[in-house]
Amino acid sequence: VRFIECNECSVKYNNCCSYGCFLQTQEEKEKEQISYDFPLLHSTTNKTSLPPSLHPPFQNAHLNLLLDSAIHFSFPSSQSSALSVQTSPPTIPHKPRLDSLLFPTSPTNIALNWAREQMRTNFPFAENMASCSKQCLFLSCLVRLLGGRKILDVGSFVGCSALSLARGVGEGEVVCVEKDKNVAKIAKEAFNQVERGHGNVSFRLIEETALNALTLMIKNKEKFDFIFVDCDKKGYQKYYDLIFDVKCGLLNKGGLVVFDNVLWKGKVRDIETNCQATPKQSQVPKHTERHTKIAESLHKFLLTVRNDPQTESSVLPVRDGLLLCKRKGSMRTSYRTVTQISTQD
């Protein structure tokens, strides 16, 4: 018997015959997860029989699993073979088992859950485009530790990242940039829910491209304590230059900038490996042309940031890679007090 499947469905269902088959395979692998309480401690002998099509698309999946037990895949220690066949990450359904503990009930979290539900209903195959639970928690923690009051979210999608940033702000303003009007409608309604129930945070949504929005903000001399960038990956270098411009940058003294997806499904690591290998040793993975171009652009961007004498940076293997940047020698001189942070979030 020969099974024939078009390329589109093969990518869509990760080499499974149907969406139901994909879910069934996923449920079977959830049972194997119980024995992986500490995946970082497992040796190479503890490999599972997980099909290559369901392997995570980047090298640091062990750490991601440790940070978020809501992900139910068992990961082998070696993923070189998986990277060569993976064309897109599997759609991992949201698992709210820990949400009641990590995100207590509040207007911000209610709006966040509503935005996720709207995303699954209206954009069922775009769930990976929104910030996951562990990333939302991490962003919220960063903002709260920084003590930021004015936040910029470039590429808000349905508003998950912006709502998480607002949870860390407590009191202040979150400025959001989203060019897609369809997803901006969902984000706008979610923001209105927060403002109606929690008046200490205000939202400003700009329906414009990232480049035009940042240029306008520079013209208006706006400054931000925290900036999260998750939009056109090929434009990261332009956005970086605008944000850290010496004369008219967008970052306050001691502020922090975070760029998302800088590892791009592990393909940036592959490019780094191929650059260091000899022509005979170099093995170019069979990635799609689009993904390869994005990875090459991000690889060049990371090298530029690393060699920039004006900034300090670090890449964290959270989900698809987060790049944290700040101006070198820049320290905050004032922080809001603990009493100014909302006790509801």
N, C-alpha and C positions, 0 to 999 in steps of 0.2 A: 504494500500500500504506500503510495507516495502522497505527501501532504504539500499542497501548493498554496503559497501565501504571497501577496504582493508586498513590495518593499515598505509601503506606507503602513500597512497593518502590522508588519513585522516590527517596525520601530515603535508603533503605537502601543502594542501589547508586549513589547520586549521579548520577541521570539516565541511567545505563547500563542496558541491557536485562536484565542478569543479573550475578551476582558474577564469573563467568568473563569476561564482556565488560569489567567494571571492571578486573580484573587484566591483561587483554590491553592495554587502553588505558594502564594504568599502566606496563607493560613498554615500550611504544612510546615513552613520554615519558621513560623513564630514559635512552634513547640521546641525547636532546637535552641531558641534564644535563652531559655531558662538556665542552661548550663554556662552561659557566658556573662556572668555577673561582672567579671573583671577581664574584658577581652584583651587589654594591653599585656596581661601576664601570660597569655597563652603562647605556646611555642608553635613552630611551623608544623608540628605533627598533628595539631588539633584542627585540621582542615575539615570543612563540611562539604556535602555534595550539592551545594547551592549552584544552580545552573549559571553559566557565565553571563547570560543575559540579565540576571538579577543582581549581579555584583555591583557594589557602589562605584560611582564614576571617579572617585579621587582617592589619593593615597592615605589620607588621614581619617578614614572612616572609623577606625578604632576609637580615636579620641571623641569623635562625634557621638558614637554609641555610648560612650561613658558619660558624656554630658547630657544626653537625652535618651532615657530608656523607652521613650515613646516610639522609637524606630525599631521595627521588628525584623531585622535581617541579620543573619549570621555571616560574619565577614572573615574570609581567609586572610592569613598574614601576608601572602604574596598575591599581588593583583596585576602583575604585568600582562598576563594573558587576558584578563578581563578588560583592560584598557584598550586592547587592540580590537575588540569586537563591540565595545559599548559605543553606541551612537547618540544616545540620550539617556538621562537618568530616569529610573523607574518612578512612576507617580506613587508616592507613599501617602496613603490616606492619613488624615489627622487622627491622632490617638490622644484623647483628652483625659487619660487616666490620672496624670499628675497635675492637670490644670487647676484643680480645686485647691491643691497645696501650694503650687508655685504662684498662681495668680488668683488671690482671693477676690470675692465678689466686689465690684466697684463699677461706677459708670464707664470708666475707661475700658475695663476688661469685658464688660457686657457688649460694648460697641465693637471691640476687637473680635469677639466670638460671632457677632452678627455679620461683620465684614467677611470673615472666613466662610460663613455659611452662604452668603450671597455670591462669593467667588466660586464656591463649589457648584452652585446652581447655575450661574450664568457663564462661567468659564471653567468647566470641569477638567480640562486638560492643561490648565495654566496654574495649577496649585503650587508647583515648584517655583513659580515666579515670585511668590510672596514669602516674606520672612517667616521661618518656622518658629516653633515655640521657644526652643533654646536660644535662637538668635535674638528673638524679641526680648527675652529675659536678660540676655547679655547687654544689649543696647540700652535697655532701661537702667541696668546697673551702672553702666559707664556714665550715663548722663547724671545720675544721682550722685555718684562719687565725684564727678567733675563740678557739680553745683551749677550747671548751666541753666540759664533762664530763657535764652533765645536760641531756638534750634532750627536747622534747615534740613529738610528731607528732600533730596533730589531723586525723583523716580519713585513716587509714592505707591503706584499701582492702586490697589483697593484700600490702602491706608493702614495696613498691619504694622509696618515699621514706624509710621508717624504716631500711631496710637501708643506703641510701646515707648517711643521717645517721650511722649506726653506724660506717660506714667512716671517716668523718671524726673521730669521737670517739676511736677508738683504745682508750681506757680510760674507762669510765663507764657511765651508764644511759640508755636510750632508753625513754621512756614513750609508749605509743601509745593512741590513742582511735579506736575503730571500732564503730559501732552495728549494722552488718550482720553477723550471726553466720555467714552462709555464706562471705563473703570473709574474715572474721576467722579461720576455721579454716585457710585457706591461709597467712595471715600468721603465725599461731601456730606452724605447722610449720616455716616458713622461719626464724623466730626461734630455734626449738629447734636447728635445724641449725647456726646460727652459734654458739650457746652451747656446743654439744658440741665444735665444732672450734676455737673462739676464745674462751676463757673470760674475756677482759678486758672484754667488753661484755655487759651484762645487759639484758633486755627485760622490760617490764611492759605487758601488753595490757589495756585497760579497755574492755569491751563495753558502751558507754553512749553516749547522745547527747552532743554536744560541750558544750552548755550545762550539762547535769547534771555532766559530768566536770570541767569547769573550775570550777564552783561548789564541788564536793567538794574539789578541790585547793586552792582558796583557803581553805576551812575548815580543811584540814590544814596550811596555811601552807607549801606547797611552792613552791620557786623553781627557775627554769630559766635556763640560759645561752643557749639557742637554742630558738625555737618556730616550727614550720612549720604553717600552717593551710591545709587544703585540704578543706573540707566544705561545708556549707550556705552558699551565697554571700549569701543574704539576711540571714544571721545574722552577717556579718562585723563589723558595727558593735557588736553585743552582745559578741562575743568580744574585740574591740579594747578596749572599755571595761573588761572584766574583767581583761585582761592588763596594761593600763597604769593600773589603779586606783592612786591615790596612796597609799592607806592599806594595801591588801592585794593588790597586784598580783602577778602570777606571774613577773615578769622580774627576774633578778639585775642588779646594777649592771653596766652596760656590755653587757648582753645584746642580742640581735637577734631581731626577729620578721619572718617572711616570710609574706605572704598570696599564694596562688596564684590564677590565672585572673582577675586584676583587669581585663583588657582584654576578656574574654568574647567571643572569636571576632571581635573588631573592632567589635562592636556598641556598646561604651562610647564608642569614638571617634565613631561615627555620632551618638550622643546629644549629645556635646559639639559636634559640627558643627551639628546642628539647633538647639541652644540659642543659638549665636552668629549664626545666619542669621535674616533677616527672614521673616515669614510667607509671602511670595511665593517666597522662595528656598529655604525649608525643604522638603526632600523626605524623607519618612519611608520608610525601607527596608521591604520586605515581609518582616519577620522574624516568627517565630511569637510569639504573645502571651507564652508562658512565657519565651522568650529575651529579649524586650523588657523584661519586668518585672525579670528578673535584672540586665540591663544597666543599667536605671535605678537599681536598688538599689546596684550597684557604683559607678556614677557619683556618686551622692550620698555614698557611703562615701569615695571618693577625695577629694572636695571637703572633707569633714569632716576627714580626716587631714591634708590639705595645710594647712588653716587651724588645726590644733591647735598652740598655742604651746608645748606641753610635749614634743612629739616632733619628730624629724627623719625625713624619709621620701624615698624615691626609687622610681620605677617603672622596671623594666628590661624591655625587650621580648624576654624569653626565653620561647619557646613562646607561651603564652597570656597572658603578662604576670605579672611578680612584683613585689609591693610590699614593699620593705624598710623597716622602722621600728625606731627606737631612741629611748630617752628623751634629750632634748636635754641636752647637757653631761655625759652619763654616760659615763665611761671605765673600762675594766677596769684594775684595779691589779695583777693577777697573771695569769700565763699558765703553762700547764704546759710543761715543757721538751721539746725535740725528742726526747730519749731516751725520753720517756714515750709517744710516738706509735708504734703498732705498725708495724713494718717490713713486715709481710705485706700491708698494704693500700696 
